[in-house]
Amino acid sequence: MEDSAAPGAGSPPANGNGNGNGNGGGKGKQAAPKGREAFRSQRRESEGSVDCPTLEFEYGDTDGHAAELSELYSYTENLEFTTNRRCFEEDFKTQVQGKEWLELEEDAQKAYVMGLLDRLEVVSRDRRLKVARAVLYLAQGTFGECDSEVDVLHWSRYNCFLLYQMGTFSAFLELLHMEIDNSQACSSALRKPAISIADSTELRVLLSVMYLMVENIRLERETDSCRWRTARETFRTELSFSMHNEEPFALLLFSMVTKFCSGLAPHFPIKKVLLLLWKVVMFTLGGFEHLQALKVQKRAELGLPPLAEDSIQVVKSMRAASPPSYTLDLGESQLAPPPSKLRGRRGSRRQLLTKQDSLDIYNERDLFKTEEPTTEEEEESAGDGERTLDGELDLLEQDPLVPPPPSQAPLSAERVAFPKGLPWAPKVRQKDIEHFLELSRNKFIGFTLGQDTDTLVGLPRPIHESVKTLKQHKYISIADVQIKNEEELEKCPMSLGEEVVPETPCEILYQGMLYSLPQYMIALLKILLAAAPTSKAKTDSINILADVLPEEMPVTVLQSMKLGIDVNRHKEIIVKSISALLLLLLKHFKLNHVYQFEYVSQHLVFANCIPLILKFFNQNILSYITAKNSISVLDYPCCTIQDLPELTTESLEAGDNNQFCWRNLFSCINLLRLLNKLTKWKHSRTMT
């Protein structure tokens, strides 16, 4: 991230590598411990500093349940919680006398919800909005009758299952269609010089109810009843497939995104649309764990060997890496002593090794290292069995050229327990074996045998061993099999017949997206560009702040600070949802068929996705992931339970107590994975 992330990169080698004169032996032994202590102290200071903290971050599909619900609302919307509660209580008192919602039996609750849905079908727009707000209050957990945040989340989930079972989602879907086609609202928003949160009130209420239902029902828990589990699967099926001759729900949301970006509906609450779209895709297609299970199942169906590991799980077990500061490395290489001074060369090599934290732990016993000598200090460390940074540095600093004396005590078992080489299993493609044999045959026998990887006549024994090792790690991907099948279908279309394509949720979504896929990708990247922190405001850029700006602009410094935090948080949530959505789509399309993945990737590249991601990373990433654009007392469900304390400029500047921003780090990882998927094995894209 920053040069400070590689502590000690520019300091002299720790073992006194200037002892090339005649009396270097004794001085070298005395200087080494001092050098090591200096290096360790520098390392500890750096690791404990604010500039490069160690982050306790666990990567997954989503953040915590409460955090995902709180990001649905902007701080400008907080006043509407009271409005929703008032609308519910006014309607509830006319239908139920002398009781509260939580005191009703389940049958009475169902009867009341049925009455609410009947009252939704009125002509008056204002009356419809009041009833929709009452439904939203139920989906938000009837917080007026709760005592804690846990209770709010519990009743929100309970009410969402109840609302779904009574047909609320279908009713709100019809209302959403009406609002999308409402030309009067669109023309009114187009005429206004500045669009505010008041222009999207109806859409925000509808999308909030639908998001809460999707997010609460999507969440799986061991304590869920069989009825809830059945409802979840039914809901997933309804969202995945075309019901009643209608398109899948995700396609409706994609059309909202393109309509917003085209300028025809600038009042759409785009953050809520994107969050709902991401969660619907995750719910219907599956998250990362489900994706891994699908991959294992598909490999078994194709007769391929099982996967060696899950890459996400492997990375979770690795230590964080400090990137090397290349300019300082270059300076060291220029100032390095001549090759005759071997200890100097090793000192420079040791510094490079200490920067590669995540791989050091897997390479503590290199193939060219033998049993190494240890000092008394190091023997004590090994005897204690502590896997500390000091022990790791001692191991790195030992001399690999000097064999150990016979009486030397072996290293502790804990020190050598790590596997050699990379933490993940190497994968060798068929092309890699063919390329290696082509080079070897040209070198040793003067001609090649094309794609023949079995004939090794005339090649020396080490080449035989190398080919054997490569074949042991040969990896055949699902994409390889799919490409081979497509080539065979192209050669013999008549004899092989028409391919039978299973109607999976992913296949149905791709078929629905196909005709407008370029527009969908361009729209998502346009919004991502507008939300990127490195983007400058332009007159032709789209306005993504329609659902965060209040009707009346702030007049005090405190209000301006609060709105500034709200706007930055709004942009961060948009980046999070788009990055996660694009990554999920690419991974599922690649598993479904590699050509679908390539087609989507091609349109992302055509829409300048690679420069956009690089532009996003052209900032201080450490500052971005430690940004505190949140006010914890204003987050849902906290703001619905506690009385709002008086906000001050100091409390706003302090932010929350979290060491880092989960969503920003999540977005950075997603964008890096996205960049990797777009450029992997694509030399021309890498060169751009």
N, C-alpha and C positions, 0 to 999 in steps of 0.2 A: 504494500500500500504506500508507505512512505519510507524514505531512507532510514528513518529512525527504527524501523521494524527489524533491521539487521544490525544489532548492537555490535560495536567493536569492529565493524568491517574495515575501518580505516586505521585501526591501531596496529602497532608492530606485532609480529608473531609472538605468542605468549611464551615460547620456550627459549627465548634468547637466541635468535637465529643469526646474530652477528658475531658468533664465536668461531669464525673460520680461521683464526690465528692458532698458533701452536699450543697455547694453554687453554683451548676451548673446552676440553673435556670436563675438568673440575668445575669451571665457572658455569658451564651449561647445566650441570646437575643442581647447582645452587640457585640458578636463575629460574629454572623451570617452575618450582612451586610458587615463587613470587609472581611469575607471569600468569600462572593459572589462577591464583587468587585475584589478581587484578582483573583478569577476564571475567571471572565469576561475579565479582562485585559489579562490574559494568553490566553484565547480563541481568543480575537481580534488579539493579536500579531501573533498567529498561523495561523489564517485565512488570515491575510494580508501578511504572509511570502511567500517567493519564494518556500519553501519546499512543501507546500500544497495549491496551488492556487485553487480558485473556477473557474471552467471551464464552459463557456457558450457554451455547445455542444448540438446539436440536432441530434439525431440518425435518420437515414433514409436509403433508398435504396442506394443512392449515395451521393457524395459531390456535390458542385455546378457544373454547366455545364462547365464553363471555366476550373475549376480544373480537371475535368475528361478528358477533351481534352488535357490539358497540360501534364498529366501523361503518355500520349501515347509516348511522345518523351523523349529521354535522352538528357542531355546537350551536349553530344558528337555529336549528330545529328544536332545541330543548324546550322552548316555550310551548310547543305543540303537544308535549306529553300531558300537560294539564288540560289542554283542549280536548284531547282524546278521552281523558278520564271523565270530564264533564259531560261529553256527548253520551258516553256509556251510562253514566249514573242517571241522567235525565230519561233515557229510554228504558233503563232497567226498572226504575220506580213506577213507570206506567204499566209494566207487565208483571212484576213480582212485588208483593207487598210484605214488608217487615223482615226481609231476609237479604243476605249478601250473596254474591256469586259463589264463594267458597262454601257456603252453608247449604247449597242446593244439592239434591241428589242428581246422579248422572242423567236420569231420564228428564228431569226438569231442566237441566242445562241444555240438553239436546232440543227440547221443545222451544226454549228461548232462542237458541241459535237458528232454528227453523223460522221463527218469527222474524228475526233480523234479516234473513235472506229474502223473505217475502217483502219486507219493507224496502229492500234494495231496488225492487222493480217498480220504481215510481218515476214519474216524468220530471219532477222538480230536481234540478241539479243540486241545489243546496241540501234538500232532504236526503238525497242519495249520499252526499258527502258526509253528513252527520252519522248516518247508519254505518258507512264504511269506516269512520273513525271509531265507532263503538266496537266494530269487529277488530280493528287494529289494537284497541286497548286490551281486548281479550288475548290477542296474539302476543302482546307485550308482557303478559303475565299478571294482569289485574293487580298492578303494584300497589294500588291504594289499600288493599287488604292484606299486604305482606309486611313482614317485619325485617327481613334480611334479603341480601342479594341472592342467596341460595334459593330462598323461597320464590323469588321473582322468576329465576331461571327454571325452577321446577314447574311452576304453574304455566309458564310460557310454553314449555314443551307439552304439558298435558293438554292445554287449550288448543294447541296447533293440531295435535292428533284428533281432538274432538271436532275441530272445525273442518278438517279434511274428510272425516267420516260422514259429515253432514253435507258435503258437496260444496264447500265454500270456495275451493280453488277454481272449480269450473265456473262458478258465478263471477268471480273476480276476473277470470280470463275473458269472459264476455265483455265486462266493463272495460278491461284494458284495450280490447279491440276497438271499442267505441271511442276511447280517449285518443288512441293513435290516429284514428280516422277523423278526429274532430278538426275540421278545417278552420273553424272559427278561432279556436285557441292558437293554431299555428299562425294565422294571419295577424292576430292580435300581438303575438310575440314578435313577429317580423316588423311590425310598425313601431315597436318601442325602441327608444335609443339605448336603454339599458335594461337587461332582463334580470329579474330577481327571483328569489325563492317563491314568491307569491304566484308566479306564472305557472308553476308545476305542482300546485297543491294536490289536485286529484290524482295525478300520476304518481306522486310520491307516496300517497296513502295506499294506493293499489299495489305498487311495487314493494312497499315495506311489508304488507301482509303476506304477499307471495314469497318474499325472501325469508321471512321468519318461518313460514311453513316448510319451505324447502330445507332450510338450515337445521331446524329442530327435528324434522322427520328423518333427514339424512344421517344424523348423529346416531350411531349404534351403541347401545349399552347392554351389559349382560343382564341387567334387571328388567329389560323390556319384556312385556307380556307377549304371548303368541299372537294376540290380536294386533298389537302394535307392529310386530315383525311382518305379519301378513299385509297390513296397511302400507308399510314401507315398500314392500316389493310391488304391490299394486300401483302405488304412486310412481315408483321408478318406471314401471312399464308404461303408464299413461304419458309420462314425460318423454320417454324414449321413442315411442312409435306414434304414427299418425292415427289419431282418434277422431272418429266421426268425419272422415275425409278432410281433416285439417292437417297442416304441416306440424312437425315436432315443435315443441315450445321453444327450443333453442333457436330455431330459424326465425321465429317471430322477434326474438330479442336481437338477433343479428340484423334483421331488417330495420329495427329501431336505431341501431348503431349507424347504419349507412344513411338513414334518413336524417339523423342528427348531423352527421358530417357533411352532408350535401347542402346544409343550410336551410332545408325545408321545415325543420322542427327544432329551432335553437333552444326551445324551452324544455326539452327532454332532460330529466335528471340522470345524466349519463353515468354518474358514479353508481347509482343504484342499479341501473340497467346492466353495467359491466359486472358488478358483484353477483347479481342474480344469474347472469349468463355463465359466469365461471362456476358457480355452485351447481347449476343445472347440468353442465357438462361433466363436472366431477361426479355428481350423483348418478347420472345415467350411464356414463362410460366407465367410471371407476377411478379411484386415486392411484397413487404409486404402488401401494401394496397389492391392490387388485390387478394392476397392470402386470406386476411381476408374476402373480399367479396365472394370469392369462398367457403370459409368455412361456411359462413352464408347461402349461397344458397344450399349447400349440406345438411346442417342440416335441412333446410326446406323440401328438397326432401325426407329425411329419416323420417320426422315426429318428429324430436327432437325439444325441446324448444330452442328458440334463445339464442345466447351467451349473457352473462351478460355484458361483456366489452371486449375491445381489450387490451391485456396485454401491448403492446408497448405504447399505448396512456396513460395507467395508470402509467407506469414507468416514462413517460415524465413529469408527474405532481408531482412526488415525489422529495424530496430534496436529494442531494447527501449524501451518508453515509460515515462516518469515521469508518474504521474497528477497533475493540478493540485491544489493545496491550495485548495479553494474558499473557505474562510473568509478566507484571506489575500488572495485575489483580490477578495473582497467589500470588504475593508478598503481595498485600493488604489483600488477604484472610488469609494469614498466620499471618500477623501482626494485624489482626482485634481484637478488644476488646472482652471480653466475652459476651455471649448472654444477660446478665442482662443489659448491657449498650445499650439500644435500640437506642438511637440517633446515636451511633457509627455504628450500623448495617445499619441504614437508610442512613448514610453518604456514606458508601461503596456502597449501592444500588443506591444512586443518581449518583455516579460517573459512574457506569455501564450504567445507563440510558442516561447520557449525550452523551455517545459515539454512541448510536444508533440514529443518527440524523433523518434518513429517516422514522423511525417508531414513534419517539417522537411526531411528529406533528399529527399523527393519534391516539395517545393514551394519549392525555393530560387529558382525563377524564377516568381513569381506573374504572372498575366495583367495585373495593373495596374502591374507594375514595368517600368521601362525600364532601359537600361544605366545603371548607378549609378556614382557617383564612388568612387574608392578612394584611400586615403592611401598614403604611401610604405611604411608598415608592411605594408599589405594587398597592395601590388604585389609586395613581396618574398615574401610568403606564397603569392601566386598563381604567381609565377615558380618557386618550388620545387615547386609541384604537390602539396603535402601536403594530403590530405583529413583535416584534424584538426578538433578541436572549435573551436580558435581561428578557423580559416577559416570555419566555419559560423556562429559568433557574429558575426564581422565582416560576413558577408553579411546577417545579420538586422538588424544595427545601422545599415545604410546607409539614407540618406534616400530614400524612394521618390518624393518630390515634386520633387526638384531634378534637372533633366536633366543628363546628363554633358557636359563640354566636349568639343569636337571632337578635341582632341589626346589624350584619355584612352585609355589602353591597354585593350583588351578583356579580359574575364575569361578565365582559362585554360580550355582545352577540358575539362579534368577537372572543373572547377567546375560546368559547365553540362551535364554528360553525363546527369544524372538526368532521368527522365521527369516531365512536368508532371502535376499532379493526384494522384489516389489511386494506390497501387501496384497495385491490382487493377482489372480492367475493370468499368465500371459496368453494372448490369443494370436495364433498364426493363421493367416489366410492361405488359400491354395495359391494365389498369385505370388505371395512371398516365397513359398517353396520353389515355384517355377522360376522366379527371378534369381534366387540364390543358385539354383542348379545351372541356369543359363550362364551366369558369370563364371561359375566354377568350370563348366565344360569348355567355355571359350579360353579360359586360362590354361587348363591342363591338357585338353585333347584337341582344341582348335575348332570344334564345331558343336552345334546344339541339336537337341532332339525334340524341340517344340515343347509340348505340354506333358511329356513323359517324365514322371517323377519317381519311377521305380528302377529304371536302368542306371546303375552306378558304375558300370565297367569303365576302367581306366582312371577313375578318380581315387585320390589317396585316402587312406584310412580315416584321417580326421574329418574329411568331407562326409564320409559315410556316417560317422558319429553325429555330425551336425545335422544331416538330413533326418536321422533317426530322432534327434531331439526336437526338431521342428515339427515332425509328424506327430510326436507325442502331444504337442500343444496345439495341434490343428483345430481350428474352430470353424464350424459351418453354421452360418447364421440363418434365421428364417428368411431374411431378404434374399440370400443366395438361392434358396430353394424356390422362392416365388419368381425370381428372375429366370431361373432355368425352366420352370413350368411355362412361363410366358413365351420363352423362345421356342419351346416344343409346340405350343399351341399355334404359334405363328408359322412354323414349318409345315405342320400337318393340321390345318384347320378343319378339313372335312372328316378325316379319319378319327380324330380325337373328339370331335363334336363340340358343342357349346359348353363353356365352363359353368358349373353350378355355383353361384355365389350365395353364401348363407346370409339371411336377413338379420344381421346383428345390429344393435343400436349404433355402433360406429359406422357401419355400412350405410344405414338409413340416413344418418346425419351427413355423411359425405355426399351421398346422392342428392340430398336437398340443397347442400351448399355449392355443388359443382358449378352451376350456371352463373352464380354471382360471387364465386370465391375470390376473384381478383378484387372486387369492390369491398368485400368483407375485410381482406387483409390490409388494403390501403386505408380503410376507415380506422381499423385498430391502430395502425402505425401512426396515423395522423393524430389520434388522441394521445398516444404514447409520446409523440414529439411535443405536443402542447403541455403535457404533464411533466416532462423531464426537467430536473432542476437546472440543467445547463442551457435550456432553451431560453432565448430572449423573446420578449413579447413583440409580435409583429401584427400589423394591421390585417393581414390576410389569414392569420391563424384562427382556428376555431375557438370559441369561448366555452371552456369546460367548467366555468364557475357559476353557471346559471342556478344550480341547486345548492349554493353555499352563500351567495351574496344576499344580505337582508334588503328589505324594501327601503329602509332608511340607513344611509351610510353612517359609520361611527363618527362621533363628534369629540370624544375624549381620547386621551392617549391610551387608557386602559382598554377601551372598546376597540381601538385600532390594533393593539397588541393581540387581543383575543381573536379578532378577525384574521390577522396575519397568521397566527398559529393554525386557525381553522382552514385557511386556504392551503397552507403547506401540507397539512395532514390530508386534506382532500386530494391533493395531487399525488401524495405518496400512496394512498389507497388505490387510486386509479392505476398507477404503475404496477402495484402489486397484483391487481386483478388481471391486467392485460398480460403481464409476463407469465403468470401461472396458467392462464387460459391458452396462450400460444404454445407453451411447453406441453401441456396436456394433449392438445390437439395433435401436435407433431408426433408425440410418442404413441398415441392410439392409432393414428393413421399409418405410422410405420409398421406397427404390429398387424394391422388389418391387411394392408398391402403396401409394399415399399414404393410402388409407383404413385400411390396417393400421397405418401409423404414427400416424394420428389416434386410432385406437382405443386403442393402447398409451399414447399421450400422455395421453389423457383419463383413463385409470385411474391413471396416475402423478399427475396433477393432483388427482384425487379423493382419493388417498392422501396429500395434502399434501407432494408432492415439492418444490414451489417454496419454501414456508417452510423446509423441511428444508435445502435448499441454501443459502438465505440465512442460516439459523442456523449452518451450517458456516462460512460466511465471516465470521461475527460474532466474529472473533478476530484476533490479530496474525498475518497471513498470512506476513510476513517471518520471524517466529519459527518458524512451522510448516514452511516449506520449508527452513529451515536447521537444523531439529532433528536431533540426532545420536543417534537411538535404535537404534544398531547397535554391535556389538562385532566388528570385522573378523576377529579371530583365532578367533572362534567360528562364523564363517560357513562353509558348505559351498562348495567342497571344501577350503578351507584347514585346517579343523579335523581333517580325516581324514589329512592328510599330516604336519603339523608337530606336535611335542609341545606341548601346551597350556602357555603361559607362566603364571606366577603372576599372577592378576588382583589389582589394587589399586584402591582407591577413586579414586585419581588417574587411572589408565588408563581406568576406566569413565566418569569425568566428562569426560575429553578426547574420548571417542568416536573416530570415524574421521577420516581426513585430508581427506575430501571437503568441498568448499565449500558444498554444499547436498545435500538429500535428493532423489534423482531421483524416487522413488515419490510423495513428497508434492507436488512440483511437477506431476508427471503427473496426480495426482488432482485438483488444483485446476483445471488446464486442462480436464480431462474434465468436471468438474462445471459449469464455466462454459459449455462447449459444450452440455452437457445443458440448462442453464437457457435458453440461447439457442434451442435447438430447441423447447422447450416454450412459449416466449413469442413466437416470431417470427410476426408478422402476427396475433397474438391480443391485441387491445387489452384485453379484459376480464381476461386473465391478467396482463398487464403492470400493470394498475391495482391488482390485488391485492397 
